[in-house]
Amino acid sequence: MNSFAVFSEASADGVWKAMIIKAIIFVVLGIFCLAFPFAVMNVSAYLIGIILLIVSIALIFSGFSAFGFFRRNWLLVILGIVGIILAIYSFINPAFMVSFATIAVGLLAIIAGVADIVLAFGHDVSMGMRILTILLGLVEGIVGIIFLVNPGLGAEVLVLVLGIGLVVNAVLSLIEAFVVKKSLKELDD
């Protein structure tokens, strides 16, 4: 029984240290996002291109898999080829992938905004909640339109929001780490 208590204390002690390490990493990444938004956009474009390339190759292999006839899976092969072309083009022109991703986020924001507005009228909710849901839907729609009209500005805003979010998360993680450490110290006393 004592060995379990020692193991439990060791893992609990490691939790607050891991939170501090997470906070340090998030602060560094957040400051990098805030200080160098265009570099972050380029790195993001290359990462999206790598992921797209891997997924596209997997799609092509799935299209030729032994689980079905080629007639049924030709769409997977075509999607894989298109994905490889997009990935290669994003390596050549990272600004294309940044714009493409921002436009996709803009479309998703518009869809989410319309869905929230429809949701506000579709359910039996209080008037205050209905107004808040409609306002949220309008804000999402406006953000989506801005991202569609000016993807460059939208991408920079996304990176800055990411940077702020990382720094805020780091601060909260530090606070949580000290609360956990204090709780552990109180349990030892």
C-alpha positions as CSV (number, residue, x, y, z in Angstrom):
1,M,0.0,0.0,0.0
2,N,2.9,2.4,0.7
3,S,4.4,1.9,-2.7
4,F,1.1,3.0,-4.3
5,A,1.1,6.2,-2.2
6,V,4.6,7.0,-3.2
7,F,3.7,6.4,-6.9
8,S,0.6,8.6,-6.5
9,E,2.7,11.4,-4.9
10,A,5.4,11.1,-7.6
11,S,2.8,11.4,-10.4
12,A,1.0,14.3,-8.7
13,D,4.3,16.1,-8.1
14,G,5.1,15.7,-11.8
15,V,1.7,17.1,-12.8
16,W,2.5,20.7,-11.7
17,K,5.9,20.5,-13.3
18,A,4.4,19.4,-16.6
19,M,2.0,22.3,-16.3
20,I,4.9,24.7,-16.0
21,I,6.7,23.2,-19.0
22,K,3.5,23.5,-21.0
23,A,3.1,27.1,-19.9
24,I,6.7,27.9,-21.0
25,I,6.2,26.2,-24.4
26,F,2.9,28.1,-24.9
27,V,4.4,31.4,-23.9
28,V,7.2,31.0,-26.4
29,L,4.9,29.9,-29.2
30,G,2.4,32.7,-28.4
31,I,5.1,35.4,-28.4
32,F,6.4,33.9,-31.6
33,C,2.9,34.2,-33.2
34,L,2.6,37.8,-32.0
35,A,6.1,38.9,-33.0
36,F,6.3,37.1,-36.3
37,P,2.8,36.5,-37.7
38,F,4.0,36.2,-41.3
39,A,6.6,33.6,-40.5
40,V,4.0,31.6,-38.6
41,M,1.7,31.8,-41.6
42,N,4.5,30.5,-43.9
43,V,5.3,27.6,-41.5
44,S,1.6,26.8,-41.2
45,A,1.3,26.7,-45.0
46,Y,4.2,24.2,-45.2
47,L,2.7,22.1,-42.4
48,I,-0.7,22.1,-44.1
49,G,1.0,21.1,-47.3
50,I,2.8,18.2,-45.6
51,I,-0.4,17.0,-44.0
52,L,-2.3,17.4,-47.3
53,L,0.4,15.4,-49.1
54,I,0.3,12.5,-46.6
55,V,-3.5,12.4,-46.7
56,S,-3.6,12.5,-50.5
57,I,-1.1,9.7,-50.8
58,A,-3.2,7.7,-48.4
59,L,-6.3,8.4,-50.5
60,I,-4.6,7.1,-53.6
61,F,-3.6,3.9,-51.8
62,S,-7.1,3.6,-50.5
63,G,-8.5,4.0,-53.9
64,F,-6.4,1.1,-55.2
65,S,-7.0,-1.0,-52.1
66,A,-8.1,-4.6,-52.3
67,F,-11.3,-3.8,-50.4
68,G,-13.3,-2.8,-53.5
69,F,-13.2,-2.5,-57.3
70,F,-11.5,0.5,-58.9
71,R,-14.9,1.6,-60.3
72,R,-16.1,2.3,-56.8
73,N,-13.0,4.0,-55.5
74,W,-12.0,6.2,-58.5
75,L,-13.2,9.3,-56.6
76,L,-10.6,8.6,-53.9
77,V,-7.8,8.4,-56.4
78,I,-8.9,11.6,-58.1
79,L,-9.1,13.4,-54.7
80,G,-5.7,12.1,-53.9
81,I,-4.2,13.4,-57.2
82,V,-5.8,16.8,-56.7
83,G,-4.5,16.9,-53.1
84,I,-1.0,16.1,-54.2
85,I,-1.2,18.9,-56.8
86,L,-2.5,21.3,-54.1
87,A,0.3,20.2,-51.7
88,I,3.0,20.7,-54.3
89,Y,1.6,24.1,-55.2
90,S,1.5,25.1,-51.6
91,F,5.2,24.3,-51.2
92,I,5.9,26.5,-54.3
93,N,3.5,29.3,-53.2
94,P,2.8,29.2,-49.5
95,A,0.6,32.3,-49.7
96,F,-1.8,30.3,-51.8
97,M,-2.3,27.8,-48.9
98,V,-2.6,30.6,-46.3
99,S,-5.3,32.2,-48.4
100,F,-7.0,28.8,-49.1
101,A,-7.0,27.9,-45.4
102,T,-8.4,31.3,-44.5
103,I,-11.1,31.1,-47.1
104,A,-12.0,27.7,-45.7
105,V,-12.2,29.1,-42.1
106,G,-14.3,32.0,-43.5
107,L,-16.8,29.6,-45.1
108,L,-17.0,27.6,-41.9
109,A,-17.6,30.8,-39.9
110,I,-20.5,31.8,-42.3
111,I,-22.0,28.3,-42.0
112,A,-21.7,28.4,-38.2
113,G,-23.3,31.8,-38.1
114,V,-26.2,30.8,-40.2
115,A,-26.6,27.6,-38.1
116,D,-26.6,29.7,-34.9
117,I,-29.2,32.1,-36.2
118,V,-31.4,29.2,-37.4
119,L,-30.9,27.5,-34.0
120,A,-32.0,30.6,-32.2
121,F,-35.4,30.5,-33.8
122,G,-35.7,26.7,-33.8
123,H,-35.7,25.9,-30.2
124,D,-37.7,27.0,-27.2
125,V,-35.1,29.1,-25.5
126,S,-35.3,32.3,-23.4
127,M,-35.4,35.6,-25.1
128,G,-32.0,36.6,-23.7
129,M,-30.4,33.3,-24.9
130,R,-32.0,33.8,-28.3
131,I,-30.6,37.3,-28.7
132,L,-27.1,36.2,-27.6
133,T,-27.3,33.3,-30.1
134,I,-28.4,35.6,-32.9
135,L,-25.6,38.1,-32.1
136,L,-23.1,35.3,-32.1
137,G,-24.3,34.1,-35.4
138,L,-24.1,37.6,-36.8
139,V,-20.5,38.1,-35.5
140,E,-19.5,34.7,-37.0
141,G,-21.1,35.6,-40.3
142,I,-19.3,39.0,-40.4
143,V,-16.0,37.4,-39.5
144,G,-16.5,34.8,-42.3
145,I,-17.3,37.5,-44.8
146,I,-14.2,39.5,-43.8
147,F,-12.1,36.3,-44.2
148,L,-13.6,35.7,-47.7
149,V,-13.2,39.3,-48.8
150,N,-9.6,39.7,-47.5
151,P,-7.9,36.4,-46.8
152,G,-4.6,38.0,-46.0
153,L,-6.0,40.1,-43.2
154,G,-8.0,37.1,-42.0
155,A,-4.9,34.9,-41.8
156,E,-3.0,37.5,-39.8
157,V,-5.9,37.9,-37.4
158,L,-6.0,34.1,-37.0
159,V,-2.3,34.0,-36.1
160,L,-2.7,36.9,-33.7
161,V,-5.7,35.3,-32.0
162,L,-3.7,32.1,-31.8
163,G,-0.8,33.9,-30.2
164,I,-3.1,35.7,-27.6
165,G,-4.8,32.4,-26.9
166,L,-1.5,30.6,-26.3
167,V,-0.3,33.3,-23.9
168,V,-3.6,33.3,-22.0
169,N,-3.5,29.5,-21.8
170,A,0.1,29.7,-20.5
171,V,-0.9,32.1,-17.8
172,L,-3.8,30.0,-16.7
173,S,-1.6,26.9,-16.8
174,L,0.9,28.6,-14.5
175,I,-1.8,29.6,-12.1
176,E,-3.2,26.0,-12.1
177,A,0.3,24.6,-11.6
178,F,0.9,26.7,-8.5
179,V,-2.6,25.8,-7.1
180,V,-1.8,22.1,-7.6
181,K,1.6,22.5,-6.0
182,K,0.0,24.4,-3.0
183,S,-2.6,21.6,-2.7
184,L,0.1,19.0,-2.7
185,K,2.0,20.8,0.0
186,E,-1.1,21.1,2.1
187,L,-1.7,17.4,1.8
188,D,1.9,16.7,2.9
189,D,1.5,18.8,6.0
